[in-house]
Amino acid sequence: MAQYAGLYVGSNIASGSFSNNNFSDDESGFAQTGYSYGLATLYPIHSNLGLCTDFGQATAAFNSNAYTQALNLSDLQAAYDMVASNPYKINHALTGIYGFIPFNRFALGVKLQLGFAHVTVPEKKIKQEFAGKYYTSVLGQATDFSAAFNWGLMATYELSNRLLLTAQVDNFYAPTAFRFNYFSATDEPQSLPVNTFRLCVGVGVLLQNK
């Protein structure tokens, strides 16, 4: 396996409670699919083991329609409409180990990584109609910095003595918590863990070949 550094891009699929669309689950994130991109490196330290890093950003769209429906179901005396200004933004820095099995130019492996994540929850503008009057409230943008965990499968193919192609499937998790709730601002942090699957392809530059 070769030492390399490369770029990757792909989809970011919300999973677990992060993708739930109801208020009965306090950790519902109303998150949908977004994109992911970043820089990855691999430094072999053994014939079947290496050190790997991952620096990048991912997004997850916010399901405004499902959020609006949940608001209306929670209060039948008023009519709500909600719009999120931006998607979730997830910045991460990860490092860990990569165990692989080489097959000539092809290699298949498993990676385990730990690191940090900075997650931004989008601002939400909520319009409410009650007794013929209209009210607008804003749940401001919220951020949190937490530990992050990532594991996945990665395949690489040495296209030439300088270029390498990659494909990876990762499960990313960050136990974030934010100071907001669904109806008003609050000083109490609310647990909202980020859980996504990243499906990415990329291209790298071989820095040193064995």
GIGISUL-V574010 format. One record per pair of residues at least 6 apart in sequence whose C-alpha atoms are under 8 Angstrom apart, sorted by the first residue. I is the first residue (numbers start at 1). J is the second residue. Records with the same first field share a line. If there is no record, write none. Layout:
I = J, J
//
This chain:
1 = 44, 47, 102, 105, 107, 209, 210
2 = 42, 43, 44, 206, 207, 208, 209, 210
3 = 41, 42, 43, 44, 206, 207, 208, 209
4 = 41, 42, 43, 164, 204, 205, 206, 207, 208
5 = 39, 40, 41, 42, 204, 205, 206, 207
6 = 39, 40, 41, 202, 203, 204, 205
7 = 37, 38, 39, 40, 202, 203, 204
8 = 37, 38, 39, 40, 166, 200, 201, 202, 203
9 = 35, 36, 37, 38, 200, 201, 202
10 = 35, 36, 37, 198, 199, 200, 201
11 = 33, 34, 35, 36, 198, 199, 200
12 = 33, 34, 35, 36, 58, 59, 60, 196, 197, 198, 199
13 = 32, 33, 34, 60, 196, 197, 198
14 = 31, 32, 33, 60, 194, 195, 196, 197
15 = 195, 196, 197
16 = 195, 196
17 = 25, 27, 28, 29, 193, 195
18 = 27, 28, 29, 30, 31, 192, 193, 194, 195, 196
19 = 28, 29, 30, 31, 32
20 = 28, 29, 30, 31
21 = 28, 29, 30, 63, 66, 67, 70
22 = 28, 30, 66, 67, 70
23 = 70
26 = 191, 192
27 = 190, 191, 192, 193
28 = 192
29 = 192
30 = 62, 63, 64, 66, 67
31 = 60, 61, 62, 63, 88
32 = 60, 61, 62, 63
33 = 59, 60, 61
34 = 58, 59, 60, 61
35 = 58, 59, 60
36 = 56, 57, 58, 59, 198, 200
37 = 56, 57, 58, 200
38 = 54, 55, 56, 57
39 = 54, 55, 56
40 = 52, 53, 54, 55
41 = 52, 53, 54
42 = 50, 51, 52, 53, 98
43 = 50, 51, 52
44 = 50, 51
45 = 51
48 = 99, 100, 101, 102
49 = 97, 98, 99, 100
50 = 97, 98, 99
51 = 95, 96, 97, 98
52 = 95, 96, 97, 98, 111, 113
53 = 93, 94, 95, 96, 113
54 = 92, 93, 94, 95
55 = 91, 92, 93, 94
56 = 91, 92, 93
57 = 89, 90, 91, 92
58 = 89, 90, 91
59 = 87, 88, 89, 90
60 = 87, 88, 89
61 = 86, 87, 88
62 = 84, 86, 87, 88, 122
64 = 82, 83, 84
65 = 82
67 = 82
68 = 80, 81, 82
71 = 80
72 = 78, 79, 80
77 = 130
78 = 128, 129, 130, 131
79 = 128, 129, 130
80 = 126, 127, 128, 129
81 = 126, 127, 128
82 = 124, 125, 126, 127
83 = 124, 125, 126
84 = 122, 123, 124, 125
85 = 122, 123, 124, 125
86 = 122, 123
87 = 121, 122
88 = 119, 120, 121, 122
89 = 119, 120, 121
90 = 117, 118, 119, 120
91 = 117, 118, 119
92 = 115, 116, 117, 118, 148
93 = 115, 116, 117
94 = 113, 114, 115, 116, 148, 149, 150
95 = 113, 114, 115
96 = 111, 112, 113, 114
97 = 111, 112, 113
98 = 109, 110, 111, 112
99 = 109, 110, 111
100 = 107, 108, 109, 110
101 = 107, 108, 109
102 = 108
105 = 157, 158, 159
106 = 155, 156, 157, 158
107 = 155, 156, 157
108 = 153, 154, 155, 156
109 = 153, 154, 155
110 = 151, 152, 153, 154
111 = 151, 152, 153, 154
112 = 149, 150, 151, 152
113 = 149, 150, 151
114 = 147, 148, 149, 150
115 = 147, 148, 149
116 = 145, 146, 147, 148, 149
117 = 145, 146, 147, 148, 174
118 = 143, 144, 145, 146
119 = 143, 144, 145, 176
120 = 141, 142, 143, 144
121 = 141, 142, 143
122 = 140, 141, 142
123 = 138, 139, 140, 141, 142
124 = 138, 139, 140, 141
125 = 136, 137, 138, 139
126 = 136, 137, 138, 139
127 = 134, 135, 136, 137
128 = 134, 135, 136
129 = 135
139 = 180, 182, 183, 184, 185
140 = 185
142 = 178, 179, 180
143 = 178
144 = 176, 177, 178
145 = 176
146 = 174, 175, 176
147 = 174, 175
148 = 172, 173, 174, 175
149 = 172, 173, 174
150 = 170, 171, 172, 173
151 = 170, 171, 172
152 = 168, 169, 170, 171
153 = 168, 169, 170
154 = 166, 167, 168, 169
155 = 166, 167, 168
156 = 164, 165, 166, 167
157 = 164, 165, 166
158 = 164, 165
159 = 165
161 = 206, 209
162 = 205, 206, 207
163 = 203, 204, 205, 206
164 = 203, 204, 205, 206
165 = 201, 202, 203, 204
166 = 201, 202, 203, 204
167 = 199, 200, 201, 202
168 = 198, 199, 200, 201
169 = 197, 198, 199, 200
170 = 197, 198, 199
171 = 195, 196, 197, 198
172 = 194, 195, 196, 197, 198
173 = 193, 194, 195, 196
174 = 193, 194, 195
175 = 191, 192, 193, 194
176 = 191, 192, 193, 194
177 = 189, 190, 191, 192, 193
178 = 189, 190, 191, 192
179 = 185, 186, 187, 188, 189, 190
180 = 186, 187, 188, 189, 190
181 = 190
//
